[in-house]
Amino acid sequence: MSYPRPMERDEVAAAHAAAIAAGQTGYMDPVSGLFVLTAAYLKKRGTCCGNGCRHCPYGGEASSAPS
């Protein structure tokens, strides 16, 4: 997933923070319209999926990514 331009980062950060505060697994990206998983949800999964998630708490390094 591509990262938002600097002017859009605040909007994305606010959507991410609101989703985490509400205990949601993700949010609709205000820029792309795609569903984005939160860092909290991804961390709870326990491993990186290797798909380049925007909020990957594992640094995007696939330790057990599906083949």
C-alpha positions as CSV (number, residue, x, y, z in Angstrom):
1,M,0.0,0.0,0.0
2,S,1.4,3.4,-0.8
3,Y,1.8,6.0,1.9
4,P,-0.2,9.2,1.8
5,R,1.3,12.5,0.7
6,P,2.4,14.8,3.6
7,M,-0.8,16.8,3.5
8,E,-2.9,13.7,3.9
9,R,-0.9,12.1,6.7
10,D,-2.7,13.9,9.5
11,E,-6.1,12.7,8.1
12,V,-4.8,9.1,7.9
13,A,-3.2,9.3,11.4
14,A,-6.5,10.6,12.9
15,A,-8.5,7.8,11.3
16,H,-6.0,5.2,12.6
17,A,-6.1,6.7,16.1
18,A,-9.9,6.7,16.1
19,A,-10.1,3.1,15.0
20,I,-7.7,2.0,17.8
21,A,-9.5,4.0,20.4
22,A,-12.8,2.4,19.3
23,G,-11.2,-1.1,19.4
24,Q,-11.8,-1.6,15.7
25,T,-9.6,-3.9,13.6
26,G,-9.2,-1.2,10.9
27,Y,-10.6,1.8,9.2
28,M,-11.6,3.1,5.7
29,D,-8.6,5.0,4.4
30,P,-9.8,8.6,3.9
31,V,-7.4,9.0,0.9
32,S,-7.7,5.7,-1.0
33,G,-11.0,4.4,0.2
34,L,-9.4,1.0,1.0
35,F,-9.8,-0.8,4.4
36,V,-6.6,-0.6,6.4
37,L,-5.8,-2.7,9.4
38,T,-4.6,-1.0,12.6
39,A,-1.2,-1.6,14.1
40,A,-2.9,-2.9,17.2
41,Y,-4.8,-5.6,15.2
42,L,-1.7,-6.6,13.2
43,K,0.4,-6.9,16.4
44,K,-2.3,-9.1,18.0
45,R,-2.1,-11.4,14.9
46,G,1.4,-12.3,16.0
47,T,3.3,-12.4,12.7
48,C,3.9,-10.3,9.6
49,C,1.9,-11.4,6.6
50,G,4.4,-10.0,4.2
51,N,1.8,-7.8,2.3
52,G,3.4,-4.5,3.2
53,C,0.7,-3.3,5.5
54,R,0.8,0.5,6.2
55,H,0.8,0.0,10.0
56,C,2.9,-3.2,10.2
57,P,4.4,-3.4,13.7
58,Y,7.0,-5.9,12.5
59,G,8.7,-3.6,10.0
60,G,7.2,-5.4,7.1
61,E,9.7,-8.2,7.4
62,A,7.8,-11.4,6.6
63,S,8.9,-14.0,9.2
64,S,6.2,-16.5,8.4
65,A,4.5,-15.1,5.3
66,P,2.4,-17.4,3.3
67,S,3.9,-18.6,0.0
